[in-house]
């Protein structure tokens, strides 16, 4: 059995999962940074940067998705190394 192939497939799956799940949040941060619609500042009296809470929420979402992918990576590498150990 080609365990390297299965490891590669699993890693590709985890990578596409991370990228596709993070895409809306990365896009939201980009729109806030570029002041694109719907994040156009009309008036601001606050000392905090505009749309800071939305930007931080997107950042937290990206981090949670990353924290979800780490155990999948760990399990994949664990199984890969175990299969080599049993040979």
N, C-alpha and C positions, 0 to 999 in steps of 0.2 A: 504494500500500500504506500502511495506517495503522500507522506504526511506534510511535506513542504507545500504541495499543491493545496491541500485543505487549509493549511495555515494562511497561505496567500489569499485564498478565497474568503476566509473569515476576516482577515485584515482589510481586504477591499470592501467587504460589507460594512465593517465598523467605520471605515473612513467615509464611505458614501452616506451612511447614517448620520454621522457627525456633521458633515458638510451640508446635507439637505435639511437637517433639523435646525442648524444655526443660521441658515441663509436669511430667514425673515428678520432675525434679530440683528444680524450684521447690516442688513439693508436699512433697518430702522435707525441704527447708529449712524450710518452713512448719510441718510437724509437729514438727521438732526445736525450733524457736523456741517453739511453743505447748505443748511437752511432751505431745504426743498419742501414742497407741499407734502403733508399738512403741517410741517414744523417751521412755519414762517412766523417770525416774531414781529408782532405789530406794535406792541408797547410793553415795556418791562420796567417796573420800579424796584424789583427785588435785587438784592446783591448777588444772589445765586445765579449761575448761568441758566439761560432759558432751557426748558425741557430736560433739566438735570435728572429728575426722577424717572422719566421715560428712558433716558440713556442708561442710567444705572440698572433699571429693571431689565433692559435688553442684555446688559453685561452679565447680570446675575443668571439670566436664562442660559446664556452661552456657557457659563461656568457649570451650571447644573447638568447640562447635556454632556459636557466633558467629564464630569464626575461619574456620569452614568456609563460612559464608554470605557473608562479605565478598568473597572472589574471585568468587562468583556475581553479586553486586551490581556489582562492578567490570566484569565482562565484559558484563553487561546494559547498563550505561551506556555502555561503550565502543562496543558495536554500535549503540546508539541514536544516539550522536553521529556515528559513521561514516556511518550512513545519511543523516543530515542534511547531512553534508559532501559526499556524492555527489550531492545534488540540484542 
